[in-house]
Amino acid sequence: MGKIEASPAFENSVLVACDMLDRIKDLLHSMPAPDSEKIDWSHVGSVTHLNQELANLMRFVESVLPK
């Protein structure tokens, strides 16, 4: 079995991550509009939780970037 090179695996992983980020963005845009009467506090809590998770993810990504 051949040796897998890190560079193509890294490139693929970055593309997968970008696809997932695009999907998150699409899902956010499919939520009720801010002026919609469908908005309730559960939506606020969900987006607040998402923001907290994204902030944690950003800190992780920043920590692994080359200095």
Secondary structure, DSSP 4 states (H G I P E B T S, - for coil): -PPPPHHHHHHHHHHHHHHHHHHHHHHHHTSPPTT-TT--HHHHHHHHHHHHHHHHHHHHHHHHS--
